[in-house]
C-alpha cells in the first residue's frame, strides 16, 4: 500500500494548488480525481470555457457593431460559426488542463484516477479502472460543487440545461430563458445575446447580481437592457415544462400574478451546491452540515483532526481563487506554518462586458452595521482611455471610513474591472486610506485613473476630471 503525507481529493483550483504547495513544502503528495482530466469544474466546464466563449462572442459583436466606426470595413456578411467557436473553447480547455498534468509531474505528485472514499481517517479507497487503497497522514477534501436545481424542474440536459450544457450547444437558441440573474446566468446569457439569441433573465430577488453592491446591479441592469436583454426581477419560478422544442416557464411576479415565458432553451442557473457524494465521510469522522457543507474550524480542519476541507465544500463564496487561497492555507498549516486569509478581501467578479468587480463591504452592509462612511464615485465615460476604446459604461466607487479615511470597500463596473480590482485588494491589504490612493500616480491614459479619481472624490470631493 502506498503511503503519503498528504492526499488531496479533487483536482480543481483548490485541490491542485493545495497539492503543489504541499509538494513544495517537502511533503509526499498525491491527488485523486474521478474524471479523466484534471482541473475540476473551473477549468473543464466553468471559469475557463465560459471566458473563452465570452471573448469569442465579444469579438463577433465588435465586428458587427463597432468595426465600421473604427474604420475597419469587412466585405460581405459577418457570420457566426458556432461549431468552430465551441471547438476553440475546447482547445483552450485542453491546453489548460494539460498544463495541470505538467505541474503534477513537475512537482512529483502522484495522480490517481477514480473516486476517493474514506475507509477510515487515514485510509482511502480509490475506485477507478481498478480499486486500490492508499494511506494518508493528512487528507484535504476539495471535491467542489455542482449546479443546483429547483425541485420541480426536470433537467433533460437537452433544452432544459445547466451551465455545463450551455457551453457546448449545437445551435444558437432563438430565445434563451435564464432562470437566475447571478454571475453564471448573466455571463452565458450575454454570450448568446451577442450571437443573436433573444435572452430573458428571470430572477427571484429584486435585482440582478443581488449579492453585490446595489449600485453595480443598477448599472449592469441598465447596460443589459440597452443590449435588449429582457430582465424580470422579483419573479418566483414555479414550473418549467417542455413541449417538443418549446420551453414554457411560469412564474409569479411581486403582485402574485402568473407570468408565462416561452423559449426554445432554458438555462437553469440558480447557484451551486457542495459535492460530497461517494466520500463516505462518516467513516473518517468528518461531519457534513444540514446545508451539505463540510464542517470546519478556523484552520479549515474538519471534525477529524488530520482531515481538512477547502473551496466549494465549505462555507463562504464559491470562487476558484478563494479555493486556491484555502489550498495554500491548509498546506502551510499542515507544514506547521501560521498562514492567514482575510475573507473580506477576496474579490468577486462578473465577466460580462462591462465587467463587474467588488471587494470589501458594500454600502448596504456598512449601513446595516451602522458604520459611518463616505463614498466617492467616478464615471468611466469621463476618462480619455474609455472614449478611445468606446467603453463608456460604468463607474468606480470607493467607500472609506468617515473618520479614519481607511478604504472599506471598492466597487466597479467597466472595461477591465476584473483586472483593476487587484489594485483595490492591494490597497486594502495594506489598510490604505482613500487619500493614499489619490496621491499615487496612475499612468495616463488608463482605465485605472478612475480609481484615483474615485479616491479623490472620497477624500475631499475633489475629482480632477469631473
N, C-alpha and C positions, 0 to 999 in steps of 0.2 A: 504494500500500500504506500503510495506517495504521500509524503508529509510536507506541509507548508507552514510558514509563519503566518501568512495571510491568504485567505481565499476570498475572492470578490465574486458575488453572484449578480450578473448583469453587466453588460458592456457598453451602456450608454455613456454620455459625457461624465456623469458622476462616477460610474464604475471604472471606466478605462483610465480616467485621470487618477483615481484613488490607487489603482494598480501600479501605474507609472511612478507615483510618488512613493509608494511602499518599496518598490524596487530600487528607486534612487536612494532610499534610506537604508539599503542593505538587507532588506527582508526577502526571503524566498517567497515568491508570489505566484498565484495562479488566478485566472479569470474564467468564469463559467458562463457560457452564452447558449441559449436554447435555439437561436436562429442560425442560419447558415452564414450570415455576415455580422461583423461586429458594429458597434455604433449606436445600437438601440433605436428608439423611436426618432430621436432628434436627427440623426444622420441618415436614416433609411426612409422614414415616412413622415418627417416633421420639419424641423427648422431648415435643414439644408435643401431638400427638394422644393419646399414651398418658396424659399427665397430665389431659387433658380427660376421657377415659373413666374414669380413676381418680376424679376429682372427681364425675362424674355417678353412678357406681356407689356412691360413698360417701354421697351424698345419699339414694339409694334405700335403702341399708342402714340409715341413720339413721331414715328414715321408717318402715321396717318394724320395727326393733328398739328404737328409743330415743325416738321422738316421744311415745309414750304416757307414758313415765316423766317426760318433760319437761312433761307436762300439755297435750300437743297431741293432740286427737282428730280423726282423719280418717275420715269416714263411708265405708263401702264398702271394697272390696278395693283395695290398692295394687298396681298392675301396672307392669311394665317395658314401655316402648315402645322396643325396640332400634333400630328404624329411625330414630326421632326422636333417640335418643341418639347414633347414628352421624352423623346429619346435623348435630347441634350440634357434634360433634367436628370435622367437616369445615369448618363455618363458622369455628371458631376457627383452624384451619389456614389457611383462605383469607385471613382478616384479617391473620394474622401474616406470611404470605409477601407479601401486598400491601404490608405495611409495609417489607419489604426493597426492593421496587421503588421505593417512595417515597425510601428512603435512597440508593439508587443515583442517582436523579435529582437529589436534593438535593446530593449530593457530586460531580455531573458525571462519573460513572463510566459509561463505555460498556459495554453489555451485549451479548454475542454469544451466540446460541443455537446449540448444536452441540457436537460432540466436538472437544476441543482435542488436537492431535497435533503433536509436535515434528518440524520439518524439519531443524533444527539447533539449536544452543544459543540463537539469537536470533530464530528464525522459527518461527511456529506456524501450522499449517493447521487451520481450523475447518470441520468438515463438518456442515452442517445442511440447511436447505431449499436453500441454495446453499453452495458451497465458496469460502472466501476465505482469504487469507494475511495475517497481521499480523507486525509486527516488535516485539520487546520487549527492552529493555536488560536487564531483570531479569524473572524469572518465579517465581511462588510456586505450588507444586503443593499443592492442598488438595482432592484427589479423594475423601477419606473412606474408608468401608469398606462392606462388605455382609455379610449374615448368613452365618456359617459353617454347614457341614453335616457329617454323618458320611458316609463314602464309600459305605456300604451303604444309605443312606436315599434313597428317591425322593420328592422334594418335589413333590407334584402341585398344590400351592397351592390345593387344594380342601378336603381333610380332613387332609392332612399338610402343615402350613403353617409359615411363618416369622412373625415379629412383624408384617411388613407386612400379611399377610392377616388376622392376628388383630385388626387394627384396623378391619376392615370386614366382619365376619361378618354373614350374613343371618339367623342364628338363634343362640340361646343353646345352647351344647353341653350335652348331657346329662352327658357325662363327658369332660372335657378332660385329656389326658395331656400333661404338660410335661416335655420332656427338657432338663434343665439347671436347677439351682437357684441361678442368679445373678440379677442385677438385673432383666433383661428378663423372664425366665420368671416370677419371683415377682410382679412388678407386674401383668403381664397375667393371671396366674393368679388374683390377688386380684380383678381386675375381674370375671372370670366366676364366681368363687366367690360374690361378693356378689350376682350376678344369678341364682344358683340352680344353677350347674353343680357337679357333683362334680369335684374337681380332685385329680390325683395328680402330684406332682413327683418325678422320678427324677434323682438327682444322683450323678455318678461319684465325687466326693470324699466325705470322711467327714462333711461338714457343708454346710449351705446357706450362701450368700454366703461361700465359702471364702477369698476374698482379704481379708476384713475381720477385725477383732478377734474372737477366738473367743467372747468374752462376748456380743457383739452377735448372733452366729449362734445361740447357745444361747437367748437371749431371744426372738428372732424366731421360732425354731422352736417355742417354747412358745406364742407368740401365734397362729401359723398353725394349729397343731394344735387349739387351743381353738376356732378358726373352722372346724374339721373338714376341714382340708387333709389329704390322705394324702401323707406325705413318706417317700421311700425313698432314704436316702443309702448310699454305698458300693455302688452298683449300676452295673454296666457294661452299657449297652445294646448288644445285638448284632444285633438285627433289628427292623425296623418294616414290617409288612405290612398292606395294605388289602384287605378282603374286603367288597365292597359299601359299606355305610355304616359298617362296623366297622373299627376300627384295632386291630391286635394288636402289642403291643410285648413283646419278650422280652429279659430282662436277667439277668446273673449277679450274685448277691449276694456279700458278702465271704467266704462259705463256699464259693463256687463253685457254688451251687445255682441252677438256672434258675427264674426267676420270670416269670410271664406277666401282663401288664396289658392290659385291654380297654377301649376307649372309642370315642366317635364322632368325636373330633377329636384330633389330636396336634400340639402346638406344639413345633417343634424350636428350642431356644434355647441353643445351645452356643457362644455367643460370636460375634465378628465378625472379619473378615479385611480387610486393606488392599485397596483397589480402585485398580488402576493400568491396567486394560485400555484399550487404544487410545491410550495416551500416547506410544508409540514412544520410550520413554526413552533407548534406546541411541543413537538419532540425535543426542541432545543431550549424550551422555556422562554420563548420570545412571545410577548403579548401583543395582540393586534386589537386596536380600539374599535368601538362601535362604528366609527366612520371609515373603517377599513385601513387606517394608517397604523404603522408600526410605532409602538410607544417607545420614546427615547427620552433621555435626560439631557441636560445642557451640554454634555460631551458627546451627544448622538449615540450613546450607549443604550442598548435595549435592556430588557429585564434579565437577559443573560449577559453577564459581565464581559465576556470575551467576544460578543457579537454586537456589531454596530449597524446602523441603517442611515441611508442618505437619500437625498433627492426627492422624487415624487412620492415615495412610500412613507415619508414623514411629513409632519406639519410644515406649513409655510407655502410660499409661492412655488408653483410648478414651473421652474425655469432651469434651462440647461446650465447656465452659468452659476446659479445657486447650488446646483448639484455638484458642479466642479469644485467650488469653494469648500463644500462639505466633504468631498472626497479627499482633498488635501488636508483639511482639518483633522479628519479621522486618522489618516495615515501618520500625521505628525503626532497625534495624541498617542497612538499605539507605540510610536518610537520614543515616547517619554518627553516630548516637547510640550510647549504651552501655547498652542495656536489660538487665534481669536477670529470670530466672524461677527461683523456688525450687520445684522439683517436689515436694519433701517437703510443701509447704504448699498443695497443690491438693486440696481436699476431695472426698470421694466420698459419694454419696447414693443410697439406695434409697427410692423414693417409695411404698412400701407404707404402710399405716396400722397401727400407728405407723410413722413414718418412721425411717430408719436413716441416720446420718451419721458421718463419721470424717475426721480429719485428723492427719497426723504418723505416728509409729511405733505399731505395735500391741505388746501385751505379748509376743507371740511373737517379733517382730523384735528387741525390746530384749533378751530372754533369749538369743536366738541370737547377738547382737552382744556379749554379756557386759556390757551397760550396767547399772549399779546404779540402780534406780529405786524410786519409791514410788507407790502408787496410792490414789486417793480416789474413792469412788462415792457416789451419792445416788439413791434411787429416786424416780421421778416420782409415785408414789402418795402420797408424804409432802407433796406440795405442795397448798396450798389451791386453786390455779388448776386443777390436774388433777382434783381432786374436783368442782369447779364444772362442768367440762366433761365429766366422766365418762371422761377419758382417763388411766387409771391405770397402764397398762403401760409398762415401760421404765425406763431409768436414764441417768445421765450419769457417765462415768468419766474422770478426769484422771490422766495419767501424768506424773510430774515427776522430774527428776534428783535422786537421793538426796542429793547433796552441795550442788548449787547451787540446787535448787528450780526450775530452768527447766522450763517445760512442754514435754514431748517428744511428747505425743500426747493427743488428746481423742476419745472415742468415746461416741456417744449413740444411744439408741433411745427414741422417744417422740413425742408430738404436737409438730409444728412443728420437729422436729430439723433438717430441711433448711434452715430459716431460722436456727435458733440456732447452727449450726456456724460461721457467719460470725464470731461473737464469738470463737470459739476461733482462727480463722485470723488475725484482727487481733492477738490476744494473742501468738500465736506469731511473727507477722511482726516484732513489736517485742520478741521474746525475753522476754516477761513470765514471772514466776515464778508458781507457784500462789498464793503469798501476795499478789502484786499483784492477782490476780483476786478473791481472797477479801476484799480490802479495798475493792473497788469497789461502790458502791451499785447494787443491782438493784431495779427497780420491783416493788412487791407489789400484787396477786398476779400473777405471770407464770411461764411455763414456764422462763424463763432463770434464775430463782432456783436451779434445780437445778445450774447451772454454778457459781454462787457456793458452794453447799453442798458440791459435789464438790471444789472448790478448798480449802475449809476442811478437808475430810476428808483431802486430800492434804498440806496444810500441817502440821497437828498433830493429825490425827484428832479434830477438834472441830466437826463439823457441828452447827448450832444446832437443827435440827428432826429429829434422829434420836437 
